[in-house]
Amino acid sequence: MNDVIITSELTKVYGKTIAVDSVNLQVKKSEVFGFLGLNGAGKTTAIRMLLGMVAPTRGESFILGEKVKAGNVGLWNHVGYMVETPYSYPELTVKENLEIVWKLRSMKDRNRVSWIMGLLELEKYASVKAKHLSLGNGQRLGIAKALIHRPEILILDEPTNGLDPAGIVEVRELLKSLAENEGVTILVSSHNLDEVSRMASNLGIIHNGRLVRRMDTVNLETELRKTLVVDGRQREFMKDVLLKNGYQASAIDGGCLELQEEEAIQHPDRIAEMLVAAGCPPTLLKVDRENLETYFLRLIQNGEKNHA
């Protein structure tokens, strides 16, 4: 079976609130799948149902072809996870926390604890109590506990939360390496489209409990809106020149001019030649790509309209 994670019509209702509404996901072997949504969109609830932590109101989940249900405990030997908060024993050290997981999972390789501390760069915190860790290092410990048994499937909820930029890059590269070099299937949830798009091959966007979009990150670039941003010392004159030549230029933050015509975006050199010939050479000329967060908000707004 190529799809190793499947949800079918997964739904969770709390009273009159629909937290997750008929979500269908398919994640292929060795894929990094980005599960995206704003806080409160339903990501964590969906993941909890997928892991058997919460019973669905309707629908079902499958991991490695087996239905997720009470009593199917052997399945979790193949799965590592960190959901919402990287829980640990606060009075125990980093090493002691990992040793407990090592014992609970009945692992025989005694080097596994030192291996995972090295992988997540936790050696220097080995003797530090978990309660004294920074938020970022607490995240590292949570990821270490999820990875220590070298699972086939890794499910992480906001794994880069609290990490500094260098730590975010390290976790991103680690997850990509696990998928590409060791065949680990990874489902990672986040509210940060920009970050997840750098590591995931496919994305699913959830909003108000519904999956509003699935996309391939290879094609994401083509879906982002682009504009040509122009600036110069004679902005009003430049705007008049552009208007006379059929271009609608509007002012944006900072006073620069923005053109949305495809011809201008594809051929900024022609715009430059036109302005130079008119006696108002540009001091700035660049094709600007829509911010990924803006795209994300636009997408979920469209999703709301489609389901209104």
Secondary structure, DSSP 8 states (H G I E B T S, - for coil): --EEEEEEEEEEEETTEEEEEEEEEEEETT-EEEEE--TTSSHHHHHHHHTTSS--SEEEEEETTEE--TT-GGGGGGEEEE-SS----TTSBHHHHHHHHHHHTT---TTHHHHHHHHTT-GGGTTSBGGGS-HHHHHHHHHHHHHTT--SEEEEESTTTT--HHHHHHHHHHHHHHHHHH--EEEEEES-HHHHHHH-SEEEEEETTEEEEEEEGGGHHHHS-EEEEEE-S-HHHHHHHHHHTT--EEE-GGG-EEE--HHHHH-HHHHHHHHHHTT---SEEEEEE--HHHHHHHHHHHHHHHT-
